[in-house]
Amino acid sequence: MKKMTTTALLTTAVMCLSWLGCGREDRPAAGGKPASEKPRIALIMKARTNPFFHTMEVGAVRAAKKNDVDLLVMSVDRETDFAKQGGLVENAISQGVDAILIAPADSKAIVSALLDAQNKGIKIVNLDNRIDAEAAKTAGLKIEAFIGPDNADGAYKATQYLLSLMGGKGKVAMLEGIRGVDNAEQRKAGFAKAVAETQGKVQCVASESADWMTEPAQRKMEGILARFPDLSGVFCANDSMALGAIQAILTAGKGGKIAIVSYDNLKAAQDAIKAGNLHGTIEQHPDVMGEKGVEVAIKIVRGETVPKEIPIGTDLVTAETLK
């Protein structure tokens, strides 16, 4: 083997010192990703066909551009595509992301895929719909932060308004989201609490799941109206289901006779309120969830400490507030 020349040795030494110097400059004080390296974040949502999640994406993209972040946005086709959402997590892993922002379609089914991501050093931030705490604890999944609304409180607020429109008495029904999913169960709990406070003056005569979707909601509402023609009000756990319920009510010739309140404040819901077919909805600011999600993920990747709970407020939207 030939001996290295003095010039070659000096060149090698300079290169080594250069790499070590870069390492010292880029190493963050808190022990995360180097500050000079652009974070890569995945936003994985339920169906983007639901305008709610499109709005969440808008907020996340805004924050990513502002903070010079690589953002990968993915969603399933339907909100019941639990297995496909797990596949999106695996896709994000393969693309080398540093953090995953997840609005889970199912609070328990997603845990296994997220655990795989965590085992590869990827940080997990939960948006909108809570990952089941017990399932996460059993699996050893660490959720860095939850960013979202108090769904029970929002539904309670909406139902109280609905009951006031009913004069505090009569028969009411609920169209639920996907059963077993945290936000669906929390909204059901908020609804039930408000009805229980009437001490029997308001009767819940039906509570059925329409899986967050418009057409199933229309069919379920048609059945409820056939069984309870004297229904006075209905709470729909999201706006998409409310649009189906409205169609069933109008077709039955009961427009203006049944109070309807829902959740999400989609543009279509606002139009229905202006038309007098929907009486109220809950705004939970999905754009803020997306924006804060990216900002929090950046801090976590950099090794900074963030709050475990970051609440997003809810607001009741009615014809009066839209004016």
Short mmCIF file of the C-alpha atoms (twelve columns), coordinates in Angstrom:
data_MODEL
# 
_entry.id   MODEL 
# 
loop_
_atom_site.group_PDB 
_atom_site.id 
_atom_site.type_symbol 
_atom_site.label_atom_id 
_atom_site.label_alt_id 
_atom_site.label_comp_id 
_atom_site.label_asym_id 
_atom_site.label_seq_id 
_atom_site.Cartn_x 
_atom_site.Cartn_y 
_atom_site.Cartn_z 
_atom_site.pdbx_PDB_model_num 
ATOM 1   C CA . MET A 1   0.000   0.000  0.000  1 
ATOM 2   C CA . LYS A 2   1.341   3.460  -0.901 1 
ATOM 3   C CA . LYS A 3   2.013   5.955  1.886  1 
ATOM 4   C CA . MET A 4   -0.207  9.035  1.960  1 
ATOM 5   C CA . THR A 5   1.499   12.306 1.055  1 
ATOM 6   C CA . THR A 6   1.656   15.165 3.536  1 
ATOM 7   C CA . THR A 7   -0.830  17.128 1.395  1 
ATOM 8   C CA . ALA A 8   -3.319  14.244 1.383  1 
ATOM 9   C CA . LEU A 9   -3.082  13.867 5.154  1 
ATOM 10  C CA . LEU A 10  -3.719  17.579 5.663  1 
ATOM 11  C CA . THR A 11  -6.709  17.489 3.291  1 
ATOM 12  C CA . THR A 12  -8.226  14.530 5.152  1 
ATOM 13  C CA . ALA A 13  -7.718  16.237 8.491  1 
ATOM 14  C CA . VAL A 14  -9.440  19.421 7.267  1 
ATOM 15  C CA . MET A 15  -12.436 17.410 5.961  1 
ATOM 16  C CA . CYS A 16  -12.825 15.614 9.296  1 
ATOM 17  C CA . LEU A 17  -12.678 18.883 11.227 1 
ATOM 18  C CA . SER A 18  -15.258 20.361 8.843  1 
ATOM 19  C CA . TRP A 19  -17.766 17.529 9.483  1 
ATOM 20  C CA . LEU A 20  -17.219 17.742 13.243 1 
ATOM 21  C CA . GLY A 21  -17.688 21.493 13.150 1 
ATOM 22  C CA . CYS A 22  -21.026 21.148 11.307 1 
ATOM 23  C CA . GLY A 23  -22.155 18.630 13.879 1 
ATOM 24  C CA . ARG A 24  -21.435 21.016 16.718 1 
ATOM 25  C CA . GLU A 25  -23.229 23.948 15.055 1 
ATOM 26  C CA . ASP A 26  -26.362 21.987 14.118 1 
ATOM 27  C CA . ARG A 27  -26.862 20.015 17.316 1 
ATOM 28  C CA . PRO A 28  -29.965 21.460 19.050 1 
ATOM 29  C CA . ALA A 29  -29.743 22.202 22.745 1 
ATOM 30  C CA . ALA A 30  -32.820 20.099 23.562 1 
ATOM 31  C CA . GLY A 31  -31.606 17.059 21.628 1 
ATOM 32  C CA . GLY A 32  -33.861 16.873 18.557 1 
ATOM 33  C CA . LYS A 33  -33.426 17.382 14.798 1 
ATOM 34  C CA . PRO A 34  -30.664 19.877 13.830 1 
ATOM 35  C CA . ALA A 35  -32.097 23.368 13.457 1 
ATOM 36  C CA . SER A 36  -30.543 23.746 9.994  1 
ATOM 37  C CA . GLU A 37  -32.271 20.620 8.659  1 
ATOM 38  C CA . LYS A 38  -35.808 20.996 7.252  1 
ATOM 39  C CA . PRO A 39  -38.368 18.862 9.160  1 
ATOM 40  C CA . ARG A 40  -40.507 16.441 7.180  1 
ATOM 41  C CA . ILE A 41  -44.058 16.047 8.493  1 
ATOM 42  C CA . ALA A 42  -46.989 13.907 7.365  1 
ATOM 43  C CA . LEU A 43  -50.600 14.991 7.848  1 
ATOM 44  C CA . ILE A 44  -52.855 11.925 7.702  1 
ATOM 45  C CA . MET A 45  -56.590 12.624 7.858  1 
ATOM 46  C CA . LYS A 46  -59.944 11.022 7.321  1 
ATOM 47  C CA . ALA A 47  -61.614 11.597 3.940  1 
ATOM 48  C CA . ARG A 48  -60.604 14.860 2.239  1 
ATOM 49  C CA . THR A 49  -63.956 14.652 0.431  1 
ATOM 50  C CA . ASN A 50  -65.337 15.968 3.727  1 
ATOM 51  C CA . PRO A 51  -64.755 19.754 3.503  1 
ATOM 52  C CA . PHE A 52  -63.833 19.750 7.194  1 
ATOM 53  C CA . PHE A 53  -60.578 17.963 6.426  1 
ATOM 54  C CA . HIS A 54  -59.871 20.094 3.385  1 
ATOM 55  C CA . THR A 55  -60.002 23.079 5.740  1 
ATOM 56  C CA . MET A 56  -57.635 21.300 8.142  1 
ATOM 57  C CA . GLU A 57  -55.245 20.769 5.235  1 
ATOM 58  C CA . VAL A 58  -55.404 24.481 4.321  1 
ATOM 59  C CA . GLY A 59  -54.274 25.436 7.830  1 
ATOM 60  C CA . ALA A 60  -51.472 22.867 7.832  1 
ATOM 61  C CA . VAL A 61  -50.188 23.956 4.415  1 
ATOM 62  C CA . ARG A 62  -50.222 27.585 5.562  1 
ATOM 63  C CA . ALA A 63  -48.055 26.735 8.588  1 
ATOM 64  C CA . ALA A 64  -45.729 24.530 6.523  1 
ATOM 65  C CA . LYS A 65  -45.037 27.336 4.032  1 
ATOM 66  C CA . LYS A 66  -44.512 29.863 6.799  1 
ATOM 67  C CA . ASN A 67  -42.024 27.616 8.612  1 
ATOM 68  C CA . ASP A 68  -40.308 26.093 5.541  1 
ATOM 69  C CA . VAL A 69  -41.393 22.536 6.287  1 
ATOM 70  C CA . ASP A 70  -41.784 19.572 3.939  1 
ATOM 71  C CA . LEU A 71  -45.437 18.560 4.400  1 
ATOM 72  C CA . LEU A 72  -46.861 15.316 3.063  1 
ATOM 73  C CA . VAL A 73  -50.696 15.311 3.053  1 
ATOM 74  C CA . MET A 74  -52.646 12.044 2.813  1 
ATOM 75  C CA . SER A 75  -56.235 10.928 3.428  1 
ATOM 76  C CA . VAL A 76  -58.491 7.936  2.893  1 
ATOM 77  C CA . ASP A 77  -61.419 7.895  0.460  1 
ATOM 78  C CA . ARG A 78  -64.062 7.136  3.096  1 
ATOM 79  C CA . GLU A 79  -64.120 7.735  6.820  1 
ATOM 80  C CA . THR A 80  -64.692 4.007  7.369  1 
ATOM 81  C CA . ASP A 81  -61.424 3.045  5.597  1 
ATOM 82  C CA . PHE A 82  -59.669 2.104  8.834  1 
ATOM 83  C CA . ALA A 83  -57.183 -0.356 7.319  1 
ATOM 84  C CA . LYS A 84  -56.296 2.014  4.481  1 
ATOM 85  C CA . GLN A 85  -55.427 4.736  6.950  1 
ATOM 86  C CA . GLY A 86  -52.990 2.343  8.606  1 
ATOM 87  C CA . GLY A 87  -51.464 1.831  5.164  1 
ATOM 88  C CA . LEU A 88  -50.992 5.600  4.855  1 
ATOM 89  C CA . VAL A 89  -49.008 5.552  8.090  1 
ATOM 90  C CA . GLU A 90  -46.740 2.868  6.617  1 
ATOM 91  C CA . ASN A 91  -46.376 5.034  3.496  1 
ATOM 92  C CA . ALA A 92  -45.326 7.987  5.639  1 
ATOM 93  C CA . ILE A 93  -42.757 5.797  7.414  1 
ATOM 94  C CA . SER A 94  -41.273 4.722  4.079  1 
ATOM 95  C CA . GLN A 95  -40.922 8.371  3.042  1 
ATOM 96  C CA . GLY A 96  -38.777 9.177  6.044  1 
ATOM 97  C CA . VAL A 97  -40.965 11.637 7.919  1 
ATOM 98  C CA . ASP A 98  -39.922 13.013 11.301 1 
ATOM 99  C CA . ALA A 99  -43.459 13.393 12.664 1 
ATOM 100 C CA . ILE A 100 -46.998 12.275 11.881 1 
ATOM 101 C CA . LEU A 101 -50.066 14.427 12.482 1 
ATOM 102 C CA . ILE A 102 -52.998 12.013 12.630 1 
ATOM 103 C CA . ALA A 103 -56.751 12.568 12.689 1 
ATOM 104 C CA . PRO A 104 -57.678 8.895  13.124 1 
ATOM 105 C CA . ALA A 105 -60.666 7.335  11.388 1 
ATOM 106 C CA . ASP A 106 -60.779 4.807  14.223 1 
ATOM 107 C CA . SER A 107 -59.466 5.560  17.704 1 
ATOM 108 C CA . LYS A 108 -58.164 2.032  18.327 1 
ATOM 109 C CA . ALA A 109 -57.462 0.494  14.903 1 
ATOM 110 C CA . ILE A 110 -54.738 3.042  14.115 1 
ATOM 111 C CA . VAL A 111 -52.635 2.273  17.207 1 
ATOM 112 C CA . SER A 112 -50.672 -0.647 15.704 1 
ATOM 113 C CA . ALA A 113 -49.510 1.327  12.649 1 
ATOM 114 C CA . LEU A 114 -48.573 4.337  14.772 1 
ATOM 115 C CA . LEU A 115 -46.581 2.112  17.123 1 
ATOM 116 C CA . ASP A 116 -44.564 0.923  14.120 1 
ATOM 117 C CA . ALA A 117 -43.869 4.575  13.273 1 
ATOM 118 C CA . GLN A 118 -42.857 5.354  16.844 1 
ATOM 119 C CA . ASN A 119 -40.463 2.393  16.898 1 
ATOM 120 C CA . LYS A 120 -38.706 4.005  13.921 1 
ATOM 121 C CA . GLY A 121 -38.241 7.279  15.808 1 
ATOM 122 C CA . ILE A 122 -41.215 9.150  14.366 1 
ATOM 123 C CA . LYS A 123 -43.117 11.501 16.701 1 
ATOM 124 C CA . ILE A 124 -46.920 11.232 16.874 1 
ATOM 125 C CA . VAL A 125 -49.267 14.218 17.259 1 
ATOM 126 C CA . ASN A 126 -53.012 13.530 17.536 1 
ATOM 127 C CA . LEU A 127 -55.524 15.913 15.900 1 
ATOM 128 C CA . ASP A 128 -59.313 16.273 16.227 1 
ATOM 129 C CA . ASN A 129 -60.378 12.729 17.165 1 
ATOM 130 C CA . ARG A 130 -58.597 11.279 20.188 1 
ATOM 131 C CA . ILE A 131 -56.635 8.051  19.919 1 
ATOM 132 C CA . ASP A 132 -57.998 5.649  22.525 1 
ATOM 133 C CA . ALA A 133 -55.913 6.242  25.665 1 
ATOM 134 C CA . GLU A 134 -56.195 2.700  27.001 1 
ATOM 135 C CA . ALA A 135 -55.295 1.099  23.670 1 
ATOM 136 C CA . ALA A 136 -52.299 3.417  23.341 1 
ATOM 137 C CA . LYS A 137 -51.120 2.711  26.888 1 
ATOM 138 C CA . THR A 138 -51.430 -1.063 26.452 1 
ATOM 139 C CA . ALA A 139 -49.444 -0.945 23.199 1 
ATOM 140 C CA . GLY A 140 -46.815 1.436  24.553 1 
ATOM 141 C CA . LEU A 141 -47.708 4.208  22.120 1 
ATOM 142 C CA . LYS A 142 -46.690 7.711  23.216 1 
ATOM 143 C CA . ILE A 143 -48.818 10.579 21.956 1 
ATOM 144 C CA . GLU A 144 -46.688 13.722 22.099 1 
ATOM 145 C CA . ALA A 145 -49.699 16.067 22.096 1 
ATOM 146 C CA . PHE A 146 -53.431 16.190 21.421 1 
ATOM 147 C CA . ILE A 147 -54.780 19.199 19.522 1 
ATOM 148 C CA . GLY A 148 -58.541 19.423 19.237 1 
ATOM 149 C CA . PRO A 149 -61.909 20.436 20.656 1 
ATOM 150 C CA . ASP A 150 -63.916 19.196 23.601 1 
ATOM 151 C CA . ASN A 151 -66.437 17.264 21.517 1 
ATOM 152 C CA . ALA A 152 -68.729 16.525 24.440 1 
ATOM 153 C CA . ASP A 153 -68.930 20.209 25.365 1 
ATOM 154 C CA . GLY A 154 -69.562 21.234 21.753 1 
ATOM 155 C CA . ALA A 155 -72.375 18.715 21.382 1 
ATOM 156 C CA . TYR A 156 -73.835 19.752 24.747 1 
ATOM 157 C CA . LYS A 157 -73.813 23.378 23.587 1 
ATOM 158 C CA . ALA A 158 -75.504 22.444 20.297 1 
ATOM 159 C CA . THR A 159 -78.135 20.274 21.989 1 
ATOM 160 C CA . GLN A 160 -78.985 22.927 24.551 1 
ATOM 161 C CA . TYR A 161 -79.737 25.283 21.673 1 
ATOM 162 C CA . LEU A 162 -81.794 22.601 19.923 1 
ATOM 163 C CA . LEU A 163 -83.854 22.001 23.058 1 
ATOM 164 C CA . SER A 164 -84.487 25.718 23.435 1 
ATOM 165 C CA . LEU A 165 -85.901 25.741 19.890 1 
ATOM 166 C CA . MET A 166 -88.180 22.858 20.927 1 
ATOM 167 C CA . GLY A 167 -89.452 24.840 23.897 1 
ATOM 168 C CA . GLY A 168 -87.776 22.428 26.312 1 
ATOM 169 C CA . LYS A 169 -90.152 19.544 25.599 1 
ATOM 170 C CA . GLY A 170 -91.048 16.944 22.980 1 
ATOM 171 C CA . LYS A 171 -89.394 14.083 21.136 1 
ATOM 172 C CA . VAL A 172 -85.853 14.298 19.828 1 
ATOM 173 C CA . ALA A 173 -83.581 11.984 17.834 1 
ATOM 174 C CA . MET A 174 -79.849 11.808 17.175 1 
ATOM 175 C CA . LEU A 175 -77.855 10.707 14.135 1 
ATOM 176 C CA . GLU A 176 -74.504 9.459  15.427 1 
ATOM 177 C CA . GLY A 177 -71.088 9.151  13.831 1 
ATOM 178 C CA . ILE A 178 -69.144 5.878  13.697 1 
ATOM 179 C CA . ARG A 179 -69.771 4.065  16.978 1 
ATOM 180 C CA . GLY A 180 -66.690 3.391  19.063 1 
ATOM 181 C CA . VAL A 181 -64.796 6.332  17.574 1 
ATOM 182 C CA . ASP A 182 -63.890 8.841  20.267 1 
ATOM 183 C CA . ASN A 183 -65.348 12.029 18.812 1 
ATOM 184 C CA . ALA A 184 -68.586 10.231 17.901 1 
ATOM 185 C CA . GLU A 185 -68.929 8.870  21.437 1 
ATOM 186 C CA . GLN A 186 -68.112 12.234 22.997 1 
ATOM 187 C CA . ARG A 187 -70.717 14.026 20.899 1 
ATOM 188 C CA . LYS A 188 -73.266 11.401 21.853 1 
ATOM 189 C CA . ALA A 189 -72.380 11.935 25.521 1 
ATOM 190 C CA . GLY A 190 -72.807 15.710 25.233 1 
ATOM 191 C CA . PHE A 191 -76.191 15.234 23.565 1 
ATOM 192 C CA . ALA A 192 -77.318 12.760 26.231 1 
ATOM 193 C CA . LYS A 193 -76.255 15.078 29.048 1 
ATOM 194 C CA . ALA A 194 -78.343 17.977 27.719 1 
ATOM 195 C CA . VAL A 195 -81.402 15.754 27.208 1 
ATOM 196 C CA . ALA A 196 -81.050 14.242 30.704 1 
ATOM 197 C CA . GLU A 197 -81.078 17.721 32.245 1 
ATOM 198 C CA . THR A 198 -84.671 18.202 31.051 1 
ATOM 199 C CA . GLN A 199 -85.716 15.497 33.553 1 
ATOM 200 C CA . GLY A 200 -87.993 13.716 31.117 1 
ATOM 201 C CA . LYS A 201 -89.544 16.757 29.456 1 
ATOM 202 C CA . VAL A 202 -87.593 15.859 26.331 1 
ATOM 203 C CA . GLN A 203 -87.552 12.222 25.221 1 
ATOM 204 C CA . CYS A 204 -84.828 10.768 23.033 1 
ATOM 205 C CA . VAL A 205 -86.840 8.334  20.896 1 
ATOM 206 C CA . ALA A 206 -84.069 7.265  18.483 1 
ATOM 207 C CA . SER A 207 -80.272 7.372  18.287 1 
ATOM 208 C CA . GLU A 208 -78.822 5.724  15.185 1 
ATOM 209 C CA . SER A 209 -75.450 5.725  13.449 1 
ATOM 210 C CA . ALA A 210 -75.127 6.991  9.883  1 
ATOM 211 C CA . ASP A 211 -71.303 6.720  9.871  1 
ATOM 212 C CA . TRP A 212 -70.815 10.465 9.252  1 
ATOM 213 C CA . MET A 213 -72.290 10.161 5.715  1 
ATOM 214 C CA . THR A 214 -75.131 11.976 3.941  1 
ATOM 215 C CA . GLU A 215 -76.988 9.201  2.115  1 
ATOM 216 C CA . PRO A 216 -77.087 6.776  5.081  1 
ATOM 217 C CA . ALA A 217 -78.312 9.689  7.218  1 
ATOM 218 C CA . GLN A 218 -81.162 10.371 4.813  1 
ATOM 219 C CA . ARG A 219 -82.254 6.723  4.942  1 
ATOM 220 C CA . LYS A 220 -82.002 6.589  8.737  1 
ATOM 221 C CA . MET A 221 -83.959 9.818  9.060  1 
ATOM 222 C CA . GLU A 222 -86.702 8.509  6.786  1 
ATOM 223 C CA . GLY A 223 -87.093 5.500  9.069  1 
ATOM 224 C CA . ILE A 224 -87.160 7.633  12.209 1 
ATOM 225 C CA . LEU A 225 -89.828 9.933  10.750 1 
ATOM 226 C CA . ALA A 226 -91.958 6.929  9.801  1 
ATOM 227 C CA . ARG A 227 -91.838 5.648  13.383 1 
ATOM 228 C CA . PHE A 228 -92.134 9.031  15.102 1 
ATOM 229 C CA . PRO A 229 -94.218 11.433 12.971 1 
ATOM 230 C CA . ASP A 230 -94.474 13.799 15.960 1 
ATOM 231 C CA . LEU A 231 -90.689 14.285 16.212 1 
ATOM 232 C CA . SER A 232 -89.762 17.826 17.299 1 
ATOM 233 C CA . GLY A 233 -85.989 17.914 16.882 1 
ATOM 234 C CA . VAL A 234 -82.861 16.115 15.703 1 
ATOM 235 C CA . PHE A 235 -79.185 16.514 16.547 1 
ATOM 236 C CA . CYS A 236 -76.773 15.322 13.853 1 
ATOM 237 C CA . ALA A 237 -73.195 14.655 14.970 1 
ATOM 238 C CA . ASN A 238 -71.831 16.244 11.809 1 
ATOM 239 C CA . ASP A 239 -73.038 18.484 8.991  1 
ATOM 240 C CA . SER A 240 -72.796 15.809 6.299  1 
ATOM 241 C CA . MET A 241 -75.412 13.740 8.125  1 
ATOM 242 C CA . ALA A 242 -77.502 16.847 8.733  1 
ATOM 243 C CA . LEU A 243 -77.727 17.426 4.984  1 
ATOM 244 C CA . GLY A 244 -79.184 13.935 4.564  1 
ATOM 245 C CA . ALA A 245 -81.586 14.448 7.460  1 
ATOM 246 C CA . ILE A 246 -82.768 17.740 5.970  1 
ATOM 247 C CA . GLN A 247 -83.540 16.058 2.659  1 
ATOM 248 C CA . ALA A 248 -85.601 13.388 4.409  1 
ATOM 249 C CA . ILE A 249 -87.493 16.005 6.422  1 
ATOM 250 C CA . LEU A 250 -88.239 18.148 3.370  1 
ATOM 251 C CA . THR A 251 -89.362 15.115 1.352  1 
ATOM 252 C CA . ALA A 252 -91.709 14.160 4.182  1 
ATOM 253 C CA . GLY A 253 -93.274 17.635 4.036  1 
ATOM 254 C CA . LYS A 254 -92.027 18.521 7.525  1 
ATOM 255 C CA . GLY A 255 -89.786 21.438 6.634  1 
ATOM 256 C CA . GLY A 256 -89.985 24.113 9.331  1 
ATOM 257 C CA . LYS A 257 -91.663 21.691 11.758 1 
ATOM 258 C CA . ILE A 258 -88.556 19.928 13.076 1 
ATOM 259 C CA . ALA A 259 -85.603 21.763 14.595 1 
ATOM 260 C CA . ILE A 260 -82.208 20.535 13.326 1 
ATOM 261 C CA . VAL A 261 -78.778 21.286 14.789 1 
ATOM 262 C CA . SER A 262 -75.453 19.751 13.770 1 
ATOM 263 C CA . TYR A 263 -71.663 19.993 14.066 1 
ATOM 264 C CA . ASP A 264 -68.720 21.207 11.875 1 
ATOM 265 C CA . ASN A 265 -69.880 24.486 10.246 1 
ATOM 266 C CA . LEU A 266 -69.281 23.437 6.649  1 
ATOM 267 C CA . LYS A 267 -70.156 25.881 3.883  1 
ATOM 268 C CA . ALA A 268 -73.112 23.677 2.896  1 
ATOM 269 C CA . ALA A 269 -74.367 23.866 6.484  1 
ATOM 270 C CA . GLN A 270 -74.121 27.650 6.466  1 
ATOM 271 C CA . ASP A 271 -76.153 27.711 3.249  1 
ATOM 272 C CA . ALA A 272 -78.760 25.453 4.866  1 
ATOM 273 C CA . ILE A 273 -78.948 27.789 7.872  1 
ATOM 274 C CA . LYS A 274 -79.469 30.784 5.596  1 
ATOM 275 C CA . ALA A 275 -82.218 28.871 3.797  1 
ATOM 276 C CA . GLY A 276 -83.924 28.109 7.121  1 
ATOM 277 C CA . ASN A 277 -83.503 24.333 6.794  1 
ATOM 278 C CA . LEU A 278 -80.805 24.002 9.476  1 
ATOM 279 C CA . HIS A 279 -80.959 25.924 12.728 1 
ATOM 280 C CA . GLY A 280 -77.429 25.729 14.075 1 
ATOM 281 C CA . THR A 281 -74.041 24.047 13.862 1 
ATOM 282 C CA . ILE A 282 -70.779 23.959 15.815 1 
ATOM 283 C CA . GLU A 283 -67.575 25.534 14.524 1 
ATOM 284 C CA . GLN A 284 -64.452 23.746 15.802 1 
ATOM 285 C CA . HIS A 285 -61.822 25.495 13.659 1 
ATOM 286 C CA . PRO A 286 -60.138 22.674 11.706 1 
ATOM 287 C CA . ASP A 287 -57.785 25.161 10.019 1 
ATOM 288 C CA . VAL A 288 -56.429 26.112 13.439 1 
ATOM 289 C CA . MET A 289 -55.965 22.413 14.285 1 
ATOM 290 C CA . GLY A 290 -53.938 21.888 11.120 1 
ATOM 291 C CA . GLU A 291 -51.871 25.030 11.638 1 
ATOM 292 C CA . LYS A 292 -51.104 24.362 15.293 1 
ATOM 293 C CA . GLY A 293 -50.415 20.717 14.482 1 
ATOM 294 C CA . VAL A 294 -47.569 21.642 12.147 1 
ATOM 295 C CA . GLU A 295 -46.181 24.238 14.562 1 
ATOM 296 C CA . VAL A 296 -46.233 21.769 17.461 1 
ATOM 297 C CA . ALA A 297 -44.677 18.999 15.366 1 
ATOM 298 C CA . ILE A 298 -41.785 21.290 14.428 1 
ATOM 299 C CA . LYS A 299 -41.085 22.015 18.099 1 
ATOM 300 C CA . ILE A 300 -41.208 18.335 18.998 1 
ATOM 301 C CA . VAL A 301 -38.851 17.380 16.163 1 
ATOM 302 C CA . ARG A 302 -36.451 20.100 17.347 1 
ATOM 303 C CA . GLY A 303 -36.497 18.596 20.830 1 
ATOM 304 C CA . GLU A 304 -38.609 21.279 22.495 1 
ATOM 305 C CA . THR A 305 -41.192 20.574 25.179 1 
ATOM 306 C CA . VAL A 306 -44.859 21.140 24.264 1 
ATOM 307 C CA . PRO A 307 -48.132 20.877 26.259 1 
ATOM 308 C CA . LYS A 308 -49.769 17.452 26.172 1 
ATOM 309 C CA . GLU A 309 -53.191 19.039 25.632 1 
ATOM 310 C CA . ILE A 310 -53.802 21.963 23.275 1 
ATOM 311 C CA . PRO A 311 -57.539 22.758 23.307 1 
ATOM 312 C CA . ILE A 312 -59.338 24.280 20.344 1 
ATOM 313 C CA . GLY A 313 -62.512 26.181 21.231 1 
ATOM 314 C CA . THR A 314 -65.961 25.577 19.750 1 
ATOM 315 C CA . ASP A 315 -68.576 28.166 18.754 1 
ATOM 316 C CA . LEU A 316 -72.305 27.860 18.097 1 
ATOM 317 C CA . VAL A 317 -73.219 29.155 14.634 1 
ATOM 318 C CA . THR A 318 -76.811 30.252 13.978 1 
ATOM 319 C CA . ALA A 319 -78.660 32.485 11.523 1 
ATOM 320 C CA . GLU A 320 -78.010 35.416 13.868 1 
ATOM 321 C CA . THR A 321 -74.225 34.894 13.995 1 
ATOM 322 C CA . LEU A 322 -74.003 34.465 10.198 1 
ATOM 323 C CA . LYS A 323 -75.515 37.909 9.563  1 
# 
